[in-house]
Amino acid sequence: MAASCQAAGPSYTTTGDVNQATNYLLVTGVVALSRHMPLLEVWRGQQFSTFAAGFFVALLLGIVLSQTMVAAGIPGVLLLTVPFLLARRTFRAYLDLSEAYADTVRSLVTAIEAKDPYTKGHSERVARYVSMIVEDLGWSHLAIRRMEYAALLHDIGKLGVPTRTLLKPSALDEAEFAHVRAHPEVGAHIVRSVDSLADVADLVQKHHERPDGTGYPQGLQGDAIPVGSRVLAVG
């Protein structure tokens, strides 16, 4: 009986891992075809290294479970499985919270687009370019995600600019331009009021600063401007 369990364990593990890998490849292929993107670019965007690490951990876990079944039977497997189930529940809660953050960002972006039609699609494009830049710089996955949020929200301060100013077809007068120049400060105030996004407020506030000091709202120069804000300006 033990020999039967020992034989079945690795086989089951291998089958599950093959199914997981196959599912990942199929989903990646569908995304690449539907978005007309190179397969390698989709892999990179989906954090393939993270998938590979998860795949490896799942393989090891399957082996451990199969050997535990052989050595200690069902009670041993249950004793080993309960902590993993609790960890999975905790991780699920973390993912739900992350999705709530993303929903908050999407709602704020929708509010910007409703106020200023020019920003429709603009924030998403900036977020895409910024992500490519910082990924190429070797930033961590978490840092890339925060930069995406900063990029999506960099113009949120335009909610404080009069609509007639945003939509004015002719040149702005001095007072109107002053309203526009204030939008990074207003945006930082809005973003800072959301606890989960407060750490990107400084990037939003300084995304119009320029290395030569000609930017606004503070006229900062060189290294006084956060790297993330400089990336946003390029994006």
SEKE-17559 format. One record per residue (C-alpha): x, y, z; residue number from 1; residue in three letters. Coordinates in Angstrom, 2 decimals, padded with zeros to 5 digits, m for minus. Example, Ala and Ser with C-alpha at 12.3 -4.5 7.8 and 13.67 -1.06 7.14 Angstrom:
residues 2
[sevo [012.30, m004.50, 007.80], 1, "ALA"],
[sevo [013.67, m001.06, 007.14], 2, "SER"],
end
This chain:
residues 235
[sevo [000.00, 000.00, 000.00], 1, "MET"],
[sevo [002.84, 002.34, 000.93], 2, "ALA"],
[sevo [004.58, 001.52, m002.32], 3, "ALA"],
[sevo [001.38, 002.31, m004.20], 4, "SER"],
[sevo [001.08, 005.71, m002.50], 5, "CYS"],
[sevo [004.74, 006.43, m003.13], 6, "GLN"],
[sevo [004.33, 005.68, m006.80], 7, "ALA"],
[sevo [001.14, 007.68, m007.11], 8, "ALA"],
[sevo [002.44, 010.75, m005.27], 9, "GLY"],
[sevo [005.16, 011.93, m007.71], 10, "PRO"],
[sevo [002.99, 011.00, m010.67], 11, "SER"],
[sevo [000.14, 013.14, m009.37], 12, "TYR"],
[sevo [002.53, 015.99, m008.62], 13, "THR"],
[sevo [004.06, 015.84, m012.08], 14, "THR"],
[sevo [000.64, 015.79, m013.72], 15, "THR"],
[sevo [m000.53, 018.80, m011.70], 16, "GLY"],
[sevo [002.60, 020.78, m012.51], 17, "ASP"],
[sevo [002.36, 019.94, m016.19], 18, "VAL"],
[sevo [m001.27, 021.10, m016.17], 19, "ASN"],
[sevo [m000.27, 024.34, m014.44], 20, "GLN"],
[sevo [002.52, 025.02, m016.94], 21, "ALA"],
[sevo [000.27, 024.17, m019.89], 22, "THR"],
[sevo [m002.45, 026.49, m018.59], 23, "ASN"],
[sevo [000.06, 029.33, m018.19], 24, "TYR"],
[sevo [001.40, 028.87, m021.73], 25, "LEU"],
[sevo [m002.09, 028.73, m023.25], 26, "LEU"],
[sevo [m003.28, 031.85, m021.43], 27, "VAL"],
[sevo [m000.11, 033.71, m022.39], 28, "THR"],
[sevo [m000.58, 032.69, m026.02], 29, "GLY"],
[sevo [m004.19, 033.89, m026.10], 30, "VAL"],
[sevo [m003.20, 037.25, m024.59], 31, "VAL"],
[sevo [m000.38, 037.64, m027.12], 32, "ALA"],
[sevo [m002.70, 036.91, m030.05], 33, "LEU"],
[sevo [m005.59, 039.07, m028.84], 34, "SER"],
[sevo [m003.35, 042.07, m028.16], 35, "ARG"],
[sevo [m001.06, 041.53, m031.14], 36, "HIS"],
[sevo [001.97, 041.44, m028.83], 37, "MET"],
[sevo [005.13, 039.31, m029.01], 38, "PRO"],
[sevo [004.90, 036.24, m026.78], 39, "LEU"],
[sevo [008.11, 037.20, m024.97], 40, "LEU"],
[sevo [006.72, 040.63, m024.12], 41, "GLU"],
[sevo [003.59, 039.07, m022.62], 42, "VAL"],
[sevo [005.73, 036.71, m020.56], 43, "TRP"],
[sevo [007.77, 039.63, m019.29], 44, "ARG"],
[sevo [004.64, 041.62, m018.45], 45, "GLY"],
[sevo [003.16, 038.67, m016.56], 46, "GLN"],
[sevo [006.26, 038.39, m014.34], 47, "GLN"],
[sevo [007.41, 035.02, m015.69], 48, "PHE"],
[sevo [010.07, 034.79, m012.96], 49, "SER"],
[sevo [007.30, 034.92, m010.36], 50, "THR"],
[sevo [005.44, 032.13, m012.13], 51, "PHE"],
[sevo [008.62, 030.03, m012.32], 52, "ALA"],
[sevo [009.21, 030.46, m008.59], 53, "ALA"],
[sevo [005.60, 029.50, m007.83], 54, "GLY"],
[sevo [005.87, 026.48, m010.12], 55, "PHE"],
[sevo [009.02, 025.32, m008.34], 56, "PHE"],
[sevo [007.44, 025.77, m004.89], 57, "VAL"],
[sevo [004.34, 023.83, m006.01], 58, "ALA"],
[sevo [006.57, 021.00, m007.24], 59, "LEU"],
[sevo [008.42, 020.80, m003.93], 60, "LEU"],
[sevo [005.15, 020.94, m001.99], 61, "LEU"],
[sevo [003.75, 018.06, m004.02], 62, "GLY"],
[sevo [006.82, 015.95, m003.34], 63, "ILE"],
[sevo [006.67, 016.74, 000.41], 64, "VAL"],
[sevo [002.97, 015.82, 000.57], 65, "LEU"],
[sevo [003.49, 012.54, m001.27], 66, "SER"],
[sevo [006.37, 011.55, 001.02], 67, "GLN"],
[sevo [004.37, 012.56, 004.09], 68, "THR"],
[sevo [001.53, 010.32, 002.90], 69, "MET"],
[sevo [003.96, 007.42, 002.68], 70, "VAL"],
[sevo [005.55, 008.07, 006.07], 71, "ALA"],
[sevo [002.64, 009.26, 008.24], 72, "ALA"],
[sevo [m000.56, 008.58, 006.32], 73, "GLY"],
[sevo [m003.62, 010.83, 006.23], 74, "ILE"],
[sevo [m003.14, 012.36, 009.74], 75, "PRO"],
[sevo [000.35, 013.49, 008.82], 76, "GLY"],
[sevo [m000.86, 015.06, 005.57], 77, "VAL"],
[sevo [m003.64, 016.90, 007.40], 78, "LEU"],
[sevo [m001.19, 018.19, 010.02], 79, "LEU"],
[sevo [001.05, 019.51, 007.24], 80, "LEU"],
[sevo [m001.76, 020.87, 005.07], 81, "THR"],
[sevo [m003.61, 023.04, 007.63], 82, "VAL"],
[sevo [m000.84, 025.69, 007.91], 83, "PRO"],
[sevo [m000.65, 025.90, 004.12], 84, "PHE"],
[sevo [m004.40, 026.42, 003.89], 85, "LEU"],
[sevo [m004.23, 029.21, 006.47], 86, "LEU"],
[sevo [m001.34, 030.82, 004.56], 87, "ALA"],
[sevo [m003.34, 030.57, 001.34], 88, "ARG"],
[sevo [m006.31, 032.29, 003.00], 89, "ARG"],
[sevo [m004.05, 035.11, 004.19], 90, "THR"],
[sevo [m002.54, 035.50, 000.74], 91, "PHE"],
[sevo [m006.03, 035.58, m000.80], 92, "ARG"],
[sevo [m006.96, 038.42, 001.55], 93, "ALA"],
[sevo [m003.81, 040.26, 000.46], 94, "TYR"],
[sevo [m004.75, 039.84, m003.20], 95, "LEU"],
[sevo [m008.27, 041.12, m002.51], 96, "ASP"],
[sevo [m006.81, 044.17, m000.79], 97, "LEU"],
[sevo [m004.47, 044.77, m003.73], 98, "SER"],
[sevo [m007.43, 044.59, m006.11], 99, "GLU"],
[sevo [m009.28, 047.12, m003.94], 100, "ALA"],
[sevo [m006.30, 049.46, m004.32], 101, "TYR"],
[sevo [m006.41, 048.96, m008.09], 102, "ALA"],
[sevo [m010.16, 049.69, m008.12], 103, "ASP"],
[sevo [m009.51, 052.93, m006.21], 104, "THR"],
[sevo [m006.94, 053.99, m008.80], 105, "VAL"],
[sevo [m009.27, 053.13, m011.68], 106, "ARG"],
[sevo [m012.07, 055.18, m010.11], 107, "SER"],
[sevo [m009.79, 058.19, m009.73], 108, "LEU"],
[sevo [m008.59, 057.88, m013.34], 109, "VAL"],
[sevo [m012.22, 057.76, m014.50], 110, "THR"],
[sevo [m012.88, 060.98, m012.59], 111, "ALA"],
[sevo [m009.94, 062.69, m014.34], 112, "ILE"],
[sevo [m011.13, 061.60, m017.78], 113, "GLU"],
[sevo [m014.64, 062.86, m017.07], 114, "ALA"],
[sevo [m013.20, 066.30, m016.26], 115, "LYS"],
[sevo [m010.66, 066.57, m019.08], 116, "ASP"],
[sevo [m011.21, 064.58, m022.31], 117, "PRO"],
[sevo [m007.54, 065.16, m023.21], 118, "TYR"],
[sevo [m006.49, 062.78, m020.45], 119, "THR"],
[sevo [m008.59, 059.92, m021.85], 120, "LYS"],
[sevo [m006.02, 057.24, m022.61], 121, "GLY"],
[sevo [m003.15, 059.59, m021.76], 122, "HIS"],
[sevo [m002.65, 058.31, m018.22], 123, "SER"],
[sevo [m002.74, 054.70, m019.37], 124, "GLU"],
[sevo [m000.12, 055.39, m022.04], 125, "ARG"],
[sevo [002.14, 057.14, m019.53], 126, "VAL"],
[sevo [001.73, 054.20, m017.13], 127, "ALA"],
[sevo [002.71, 051.77, m019.89], 128, "ARG"],
[sevo [005.81, 053.75, m020.89], 129, "TYR"],
[sevo [006.86, 054.32, m017.29], 130, "VAL"],
[sevo [006.51, 050.59, m016.51], 131, "SER"],
[sevo [008.74, 049.73, m019.45], 132, "MET"],
[sevo [011.38, 052.24, m018.35], 133, "ILE"],
[sevo [011.61, 051.18, m014.71], 134, "VAL"],
[sevo [011.44, 047.49, m015.60], 135, "GLU"],
[sevo [014.41, 048.03, m017.89], 136, "ASP"],
[sevo [016.16, 049.77, m014.98], 137, "LEU"],
[sevo [015.72, 046.59, m012.94], 138, "GLY"],
[sevo [013.25, 047.91, m010.37], 139, "TRP"],
[sevo [011.33, 045.42, m008.24], 140, "SER"],
[sevo [007.81, 044.29, m009.08], 141, "HIS"],
[sevo [006.42, 046.30, m006.16], 142, "LEU"],
[sevo [008.29, 049.46, m007.24], 143, "ALA"],
[sevo [007.00, 049.03, m010.79], 144, "ILE"],
[sevo [003.42, 048.72, m009.51], 145, "ARG"],
[sevo [003.77, 051.90, m007.44], 146, "ARG"],
[sevo [005.13, 053.74, m010.48], 147, "MET"],
[sevo [002.13, 052.56, m012.49], 148, "GLU"],
[sevo [m000.17, 054.02, m009.86], 149, "TYR"],
[sevo [001.77, 057.29, m009.84], 150, "ALA"],
[sevo [001.58, 057.47, m013.64], 151, "ALA"],
[sevo [m002.15, 056.79, m013.71], 152, "LEU"],
[sevo [m002.75, 059.50, m011.10], 153, "LEU"],
[sevo [m000.17, 062.12, m012.12], 154, "HIS"],
[sevo [m002.87, 064.43, m013.55], 155, "ASP"],
[sevo [m005.49, 063.86, m010.82], 156, "ILE"],
[sevo [m004.95, 067.48, m009.70], 157, "GLY"],
[sevo [m006.70, 068.67, m012.84], 158, "LYS"],
[sevo [m009.91, 068.01, m010.94], 159, "LEU"],
[sevo [m009.14, 071.32, m009.22], 160, "GLY"],
[sevo [m008.69, 073.24, m012.49], 161, "VAL"],
[sevo [m011.83, 074.96, m013.88], 162, "PRO"],
[sevo [m013.27, 073.03, m016.82], 163, "THR"],
[sevo [m013.39, 076.19, m018.95], 164, "ARG"],
[sevo [m009.63, 076.51, m018.49], 165, "THR"],
[sevo [m008.93, 072.88, m019.41], 166, "LEU"],
[sevo [m011.11, 073.11, m022.51], 167, "LEU"],
[sevo [m010.15, 076.64, m023.60], 168, "LYS"],
[sevo [m009.21, 076.49, m027.30], 169, "PRO"],
[sevo [m007.00, 079.61, m027.21], 170, "SER"],
[sevo [m003.92, 080.53, m025.19], 171, "ALA"],
[sevo [m004.32, 080.70, m021.41], 172, "LEU"],
[sevo [m003.95, 083.99, m019.60], 173, "ASP"],
[sevo [m001.71, 084.34, m016.55], 174, "GLU"],
[sevo [m004.41, 083.48, m014.01], 175, "ALA"],
[sevo [m005.56, 080.44, m015.97], 176, "GLU"],
[sevo [m002.01, 079.18, m016.36], 177, "PHE"],
[sevo [m001.52, 079.60, m012.61], 178, "ALA"],
[sevo [m004.47, 077.23, m012.07], 179, "HIS"],
[sevo [m002.88, 074.66, m014.38], 180, "VAL"],
[sevo [000.50, 074.99, m012.69], 181, "ARG"],
[sevo [m001.15, 074.25, m009.35], 182, "ALA"],
[sevo [m002.44, 070.83, m010.42], 183, "HIS"],
[sevo [000.59, 068.82, m009.17], 184, "PRO"],
[sevo [000.10, 070.22, m005.66], 185, "GLU"],
[sevo [m003.64, 069.55, m005.76], 186, "VAL"],
[sevo [m003.01, 066.06, m007.11], 187, "GLY"],
[sevo [m000.54, 065.26, m004.35], 188, "ALA"],
[sevo [m003.09, 066.40, m001.75], 189, "HIS"],
[sevo [m005.77, 064.14, m003.24], 190, "ILE"],
[sevo [m003.49, 061.12, m003.49], 191, "VAL"],
[sevo [m002.09, 061.65, 000.00], 192, "ARG"],
[sevo [m005.62, 061.46, 001.40], 193, "SER"],
[sevo [m005.81, 057.80, 000.27], 194, "VAL"],
[sevo [m003.72, 055.84, 002.78], 195, "ASP"],
[sevo [m002.84, 053.05, 000.37], 196, "SER"],
[sevo [m001.53, 055.55, m002.19], 197, "LEU"],
[sevo [000.16, 058.10, 000.08], 198, "ALA"],
[sevo [003.64, 056.87, m000.85], 199, "ASP"],
[sevo [003.22, 058.02, m004.48], 200, "VAL"],
[sevo [001.99, 061.52, m003.58], 201, "ALA"],
[sevo [005.51, 062.97, m003.68], 202, "ASP"],
[sevo [006.02, 061.62, m007.21], 203, "LEU"],
[sevo [002.75, 063.17, m008.35], 204, "VAL"],
[sevo [003.62, 066.51, m006.75], 205, "GLN"],
[sevo [006.98, 066.79, m008.53], 206, "LYS"],
[sevo [006.31, 065.30, m011.97], 207, "HIS"],
[sevo [006.50, 068.73, m013.64], 208, "HIS"],
[sevo [009.82, 069.68, m012.04], 209, "GLU"],
[sevo [012.77, 069.96, m014.45], 210, "ARG"],
[sevo [016.49, 069.30, m013.82], 211, "PRO"],
[sevo [017.39, 072.88, m014.81], 212, "ASP"],
[sevo [014.97, 074.37, m012.29], 213, "GLY"],
[sevo [012.46, 075.68, m014.85], 214, "THR"],
[sevo [009.69, 073.33, m013.76], 215, "GLY"],
[sevo [006.91, 073.76, m011.23], 216, "TYR"],
[sevo [005.49, 074.01, m008.61], 217, "PRO"],
[sevo [008.72, 074.29, m006.55], 218, "GLN"],
[sevo [011.39, 074.92, m009.20], 219, "GLY"],
[sevo [013.52, 072.01, m007.96], 220, "LEU"],
[sevo [016.79, 071.14, m009.66], 221, "GLN"],
[sevo [018.79, 067.98, m010.35], 222, "GLY"],
[sevo [018.88, 065.36, m007.61], 223, "ASP"],
[sevo [016.33, 067.29, m005.54], 224, "ALA"],
[sevo [013.73, 065.81, m007.89], 225, "ILE"],
[sevo [012.82, 062.18, m007.02], 226, "PRO"],
[sevo [013.92, 059.64, m009.64], 227, "VAL"],
[sevo [010.32, 058.45, m009.97], 228, "GLY"],
[sevo [009.14, 061.97, m010.79], 229, "SER"],
[sevo [011.85, 062.30, m013.43], 230, "ARG"],
[sevo [010.70, 059.04, m014.99], 231, "VAL"],
[sevo [007.10, 060.31, m015.00], 232, "LEU"],
[sevo [008.25, 063.48, m016.80], 233, "ALA"],
[sevo [009.90, 061.36, m019.50], 234, "VAL"],
[sevo [006.88, 059.07, m019.79], 235, "GLY"],
end
